[in-house]
Amino acid sequence: MNKNCNTHFSVDLKTLLRKDRLAKVGKNYLGVLRRDVESDEFRYDEHFTFVETIPSTTIKRNPKVYEGKHITITRKDDGTYRPNFKPMHIGGSLTLARYVYEVYIELCEGLSGLIEEG
């Protein structure tokens, strides 16, 4: 079973951008994505529209793309991702080995879908 079952393949996407005439490679755009047509009766080419929104005056630096119990992952302005560790509380039933395992699981969850496997 595919973990990324929310992926749409081979869709038509219409973009309504504020500043750029065409979408630039590697540039992130803030906006709203809308699915234009839905039908359960038959398969067809799906149509989506992306409308770029006007950025607010306060742009959040390094927005969080994943938040777990032990780590958060943020996206930097240049498009790279940075894992950040939360304060570590080891004790009780949480051993060092269990902590490392849980961090590993969160990294895999947080980065799946963000990084393509080769």
MARFI-876734 format. One line per 8 residues: for each residue x, y, z of N, C-alpha, C. Coordinates in pm, whole numbers. Each point is the difference from the previous one (the first is absolute). Example, Ala and Ser with C-alpha at 12.3 -4.5 7.8 and 13.67 -1.06 7.14 Angstrom:
! MARFI-876734
1319/-569/780/-89/119/0/90/120/0 ~ -35/105/-72/82/119/6/-77/109/73
END
This chain:
! MARFI-876734
85/-119/0/-85/119/0/88/124/0 ~ -35/98/-80/76/124/-11/-29/90/120 ~ 105/42/70/-18/89/116/-45/138/-44 ~ 32/40/-124/-37/132/-50/-122/-12/-91 ~ -111/-49/54/-119/-22/-81/-67/131/-40 ~ 51/113/44/-57/129/-36/70/60/-121 ~ 75/-80/-77/71/47/-116/-88/-11/-123 ~ -8/107/-79/-76/0/-125/99/0/-115
-12/-97/-90/89/-10/-114/-70/53/-125 ~ 79/56/-91/-49/43/-131/-122/91/11 ~ 18/113/62/-109/96/14/31/124/-82 ~ -105/73/-38/15/131/-62/-6/103/112 ~ 99/89/3/7/101/104/6/138/-63 ~ -98/82/34/-2/139/-44/52/85/115 ~ 99/87/-27/56/85/106/-38/145/-24 ~ -40/66/105/-28/143/-2/99/65/97
111/49/-55/107/55/81/-7/151/3 ~ 45/60/109/-6/146/17/116/71/-68 ~ 124/-51/17/117/72/-48/66/-65/-121 ~ 4/-131/-4/67/-71/-109/-102/-38/-107 ~ 44/9/-126/-88/-42/-109/-13/-151/-2 ~ 114/-67/15/5/-146/8/67/-39/132 ~ -36/-116/53/61/-47/124/149/-26/-23 ~ 82/48/92/145/-17/-10/42/-130/68
100/-64/-57/51/-127/52/59/22/139 ~ -42/-82/97/55/4/135/-57/109/89 ~ -86/86/-53/-56/108/82/-128/-50/67 ~ -14/30/128/-121/-35/75/-101/112/-15 ~ -124/-37/-22/-109/97/-12/-101/-26/111 ~ -48/107/61/-101/-9/104/-135/22/-65 ~ -95/-90/23/-129/18/-63/-98/-109/35 ~ -103/-7/-83/-110/-94/21/-10/-90/-122
-5/-130/24/-16/-98/-107/-143/-52/6 ~ -70/6/-113/-140/-42/-4/-19/-108/-107 ~ -70/-105/35/-37/-104/-96/-128/47/-68 ~ 5/13/-132/-111/63/-72/-119/-92/-24 ~ 24/-126/-33/-110/-90/-37/15/-131/75 ~ -111/-57/41/4/-131/65/-113/-85/-54 ~ 30/-123/-33/-101/-92/-50/37/-141/43 ~ -95/-73/53/24/-138/39/-41/-97/-111
-66/51/-105/-56/-88/-103/104/-55/-97 ~ 103/79/-32/98/-45/-98/132/69/23 ~ 106/-56/-59/134/58/11/16/106/-108 ~ 71/105/31/23/110/-93/125/73/45 ~ 45/93/-82/114/83/40/-47/98/106 ~ 68/-1/114/-41/88/108/54/141/-23 ~ -76/99/41/38/140/-16/11/66/136 ~ 110/72/21/24/74/123/34/144/-36
-29/92/90/38/140/-16/76/42/125 ~ 116/63/-21/79/56/110/-5/152/-11 ~ -44/66/107/-6/146/4/100/47/104 ~ 99/76/-46/100/54/93/-65/110/82 ~ 21/-6/130/-56/102/88/103/109/26 ~ -47/115/37/90/110/33/61/-30/135 ~ 134/0/9/63/-31/129/-34/106/104 ~ -20/-47/121/-26/94/109/127/76/32
-12/106/75/117/82/32/99/-73/90 ~ -49/-96/77/90/-77/85/18/-138/-60 ~ 116/-25/-56/30/-129/-58/77/-81/103 ~ -53/-117/31/63/-85/100/127/-60/-58 ~ 110/19/69/127/-60/-42/1/-146/36 ~ 53/-80/-89/19/-143/21/-127/-68/53 ~ -105/-7/-83/-125/-62/46/19/-149/29 ~ -77/-49/97/6/-141/37/-73/-82/-107
64/-107/-46/-65/-91/-94/-33/-133/69 ~ 55/-21/120/-31/-119/79/25/32/147 ~ -92/-47/84/20/15/145/-30/-132/67 ~ 99/-55/65/-15/-127/70/20/19/149 ~ 9/-111/70/19/2/145/143/40/36 ~ 97/-42/-83/141/23/31/69/99/-94 ~ -53/15/-122/65/90/-97/-105/83/-74 ~ 46/109/-58/-77/74/-99/89/14/-123
-62/13/-116/75/22/-124/-50/131/-58 ~ 93/90/-28/-34/129/-58/58/11/-140 ~ -63/87/-82/49/26/-134/62/138/-1 ~ 127/7/-41/70/128/-6/-36/74/-128 ~ 35/127/-7/-34/83/-116/58/-54/-131 ~ 113/-70/8/62/-54/-122/-59/-135/-40 ~ -103/-47/72/-67/-125/-34/55/-123/68 ~ 107/14/78/55/-116/70/-78/-25/129
9/-122/50/-72/-39/121/98/-15/115 ~ -45/37/119/86/-8/118/-75/-71/113 ~ 52/-116/44/-59/-64/117/47/71/127 ~ -92/22/92/30/67/127/-46/-90/113 ~ 89/-24/95/-33/-85/115/-70/82/107 ~ -102/-61/59/-67/61/115/77/-42/125 ~ -23/66/114/70/-40/122/-23/-149/29 ~ 108/-67/38/-2/-145/20/-33/-32/146
-101/-83/18/-41/-44/134/8/-152/3 ~ 112/-54/47/16/-144/11/-19/-39/145 ~ -80/-98/18/-26/-48/136/-126/-83/-1 ~ -27/-66/109/-117/-87/7/12/-112/-99 ~ -98/-14/-89/2/-109/-97/79/35/-126 ~ 41/126/-16/73/42/-120/150/-13/23 ~ 59/-99/-64/144/-22/10/69/72/-115 ~ 130/5/2/76/64/-107/-27/-69/-134
0/-133/0/-24/-75/-124/-141/28/-54 ~ -98/6/89/-139/28/-43/-10/143/-54 ~ 67/95/64/0/140/-47/58/10/-141 ~ 115/-63/-22/65/4/-132/-91/-63/-104 ~ -66/-109/33/-92/-66/-93/-118/92/-34 ~ -58/65/100/-114/89/-24/40/121/-84 ~ 121/52/20/50/110/-83/15/-47/-145 ~ 53/-121/-19/14/-58/-134/-136/-10/-69
-99/-51/70/-136/-13/-56/-55/137/-39 ~ 17/100/86/-50/134/-31/72/60/-120 ~ 130/-21/-12/74/49/-117/-54/-64/-128 ~ -23/-130/5/-54/-69/-118/-140/53/-36 ~ -85/18/100/-136/53/-24/7/143/-54 ~ 82/82/65/7/142/-37/60/26/-137 ~ 97/-81/-38/68/22/-127/-63/-77/-117 ~ -87/-99/30/-65/-71/-110/-92/98/-71
6/0/-129/-77/93/-79/74/130/-28 ~ 98/34/83/79/122/-23/124/-31/-81 ~ 55/-119/20/124/-41/-68/-32/-124/-83 ~ 36/5/-130/-23/-115/-87/108/-104/24 ~ -43/-127/5/98/-108/14/49/-39/-137 ~ 133/-22/-12/59/-29/-131/18/-143/-28
END
